[in-house]
Amino acid sequence: MRDTDPGLFGPASVTWQMHGDPMMWVAGVRALYLQALHPRAVRGVTQNSDFRTDAWGRLLRTADFVGTITYGTTLEAERAGARVRGIHRRLSAQDPAGGARFGVDDAELLLWVHCAEIDSYLSVARGSGYRLSDAQADAYVDEQREAARLVGLDPAGVPSDTAELAAYFEKIRPELALTPEALEVHAFLRRPPVPTALLPVREAVWAQAAALAYAALPPFAHELYGRPAPSVPVTLRRLRATGRVLRAVPSYLRWQLPPGHILKAVGRLGPGTHPSAYRLRERARSGL
């Protein structure tokens, strides 16, 4: 008997449609650049993470988590959230300001990571030509409060629309800084270690994607990193061109990539539930 549980979001959500877009990979790298500018958050990563030795494994585990909470059943999503909360509870790091230790599950840090991710997903998607109405963008931010709950945040304290998200960044900006750890993450993202045989692929594919993700950062992030970026019009042209190329790859091929959450969800819920930007356009025209 088919399990028809739509999960935490379901096919009617903006999250369901947008997370199936291939530009989310570029958005994820942008989020990492942005997250690294919070001194305590990046300390939590560098002192507890294996990203230097298992970059691709970490990337795939992150993709698996996002895919599970987006397209998995409610039980699968809740279990994934419980695993993440359990890991965070056991980890701590040393505060760069005074040397005191702090928990990685500190609510302020979790909120920064969440907001950097959501801002990156929205910014890259819209900049690359993925059409979202303002109402749909607000709905996406609101929907993602459920994702925030899964990692341990109280949804009541998480931005619920794009205006609140923008206000959060205005408030947090004085706390952001370029630290040695942020520079380490920046250098790593530009050229992560790979086997010699894969060096041409890294330069031809990854380096271009990482450069685009960096260019898509907000101006204040470029200022903190102290590294030049293309103008906004140039970045938007590159985002749109990349979006056209990636979206030209047939979805049935893209969805074969591990961990295959979209195919599992469509198999569970039936035909017509696959992610599609066209559904959001139709709803926008209908005023939904």
Residue pairs with C-beta under 8 A, 6 or more apart in sequence:
2 268
2 269
2 270
3 73
3 268
4 268
4 269
4 270
5 73
5 74
5 75
5 268
6 269
7 69
7 70
7 71
7 72
7 73
7 74
7 76
7 77
7 265
8 69
8 70
8 74
8 77
8 146
8 147
8 150
9 15
9 16
9 70
9 143
9 146
10 16
11 17
11 269
11 273
13 139
13 143
14 132
14 136
14 137
14 139
14 140
14 143
14 280
15 70
15 140
15 143
15 144
16 70
16 71
16 275
17 275
17 276
17 277
17 279
17 280
18 24
18 121
18 125
18 130
18 132
18 140
18 275
18 277
18 280
19 66
19 67
19 70
19 71
19 121
19 275
20 251
20 255
20 262
20 274
20 275
20 276
21 125
21 130
21 247
21 275
21 277
22 243
22 246
22 247
22 249
22 254
23 124
23 125
23 128
23 130
23 239
23 242
23 243
23 246
24 66
24 121
24 124
24 125
25 209
26 124
26 128
26 209
26 212
26 213
26 216
26 239
26 242
27 120
27 121
27 123
27 124
27 125
27 213
28 59
28 62
28 63
28 117
28 120
29 189
29 209
29 210
29 213
30 120
30 123
30 124
30 213
30 214
30 216
30 217
31 116
31 117
31 119
31 120
31 121
32 185
32 189
32 213
33 185
33 186
33 189
33 213
33 214
33 217
33 221
33 225
34 116
34 119
34 120
34 217
34 218
34 221
35 41
35 42
35 45
35 112
35 113
35 116
35 117
36 42
36 45
36 181
36 182
36 185
36 186
37 176
37 177
37 178
37 182
37 221
37 224
37 225
38 109
38 112
38 172
38 175
38 176
39 96
39 97
39 175
39 176
39 177
39 179
39 181
39 182
40 93
40 95
40 96
40 102
40 106
40 109
41 109
41 112
41 113
42 179
42 181
42 182
42 185
43 93
43 94
43 95
43 96
43 179
43 181
44 91
44 93
44 102
44 104
44 109
45 51
45 181
45 185
46 181
46 184
46 185
47 93
47 94
48 91
48 93
48 104
49 58
50 57
50 58
51 58
51 185
51 188
52 188
52 193
55 188
55 192
55 193
56 192
60 258
60 259
63 259
64 258
64 259
64 261
65 80
65 84
67 259
67 261
67 262
68 76
68 77
68 80
68 259
68 261
69 77
69 80
69 81
69 147
69 150
70 261
71 261
71 262
71 264
71 265
72 80
72 261
72 264
72 265
73 268
77 150
78 150
80 150
81 149
81 150
81 151
84 150
84 151
84 152
85 105
85 150
85 151
85 152
88 103
88 104
88 105
88 110
88 151
88 152
89 103
89 105
91 103
91 104
91 105
92 101
92 102
92 103
92 104
93 101
93 102
93 104
94 100
94 101
94 102
95 101
95 102
96 179
96 181
102 109
105 152
107 152
107 153
107 154
107 157
110 148
110 151
110 152
110 153
111 148
111 153
111 157
111 158
111 168
112 172
113 151
114 144
114 147
114 148
114 151
114 153
114 158
115 158
115 159
115 165
115 168
115 169
115 172
118 140
118 141
118 144
118 159
118 165
119 165
119 169
119 218
120 216
121 140
122 132
122 137
122 140
122 141
122 162
123 216
123 218
124 213
124 216
124 239
125 132
126 132
126 137
127 216
127 235
127 236
127 239
127 240
128 239
128 240
128 242
128 243
129 239
129 240
129 243
129 244
130 243
130 277
131 277
131 280
131 281
131 284
132 140
132 280
132 284
133 280
133 284
134 162
135 284
136 280
136 283
136 284
137 162
138 160
138 161
138 162
138 163
141 159
141 160
141 161
141 162
141 164
141 165
142 160
142 161
144 158
145 155
145 158
145 159
145 160
146 155
148 155
148 158
149 155
159 165
159 167
159 168
169 218
173 220
176 220
176 224
177 224
178 224
178 225
178 226
182 224
182 225
186 214
186 225
186 227
189 210
189 213
189 214
190 207
190 210
190 211
190 214
191 202
191 207
192 202
192 206
194 201
194 202
209 242
212 235
212 238
212 239
212 242
214 225
214 227
214 229
215 229
215 230
215 234
215 235
215 238
216 235
216 239
217 225
217 229
222 228
222 229
229 235
230 238
246 254
251 274
255 262
255 263
255 274
256 263
262 274
262 275
265 273
266 273
266 274
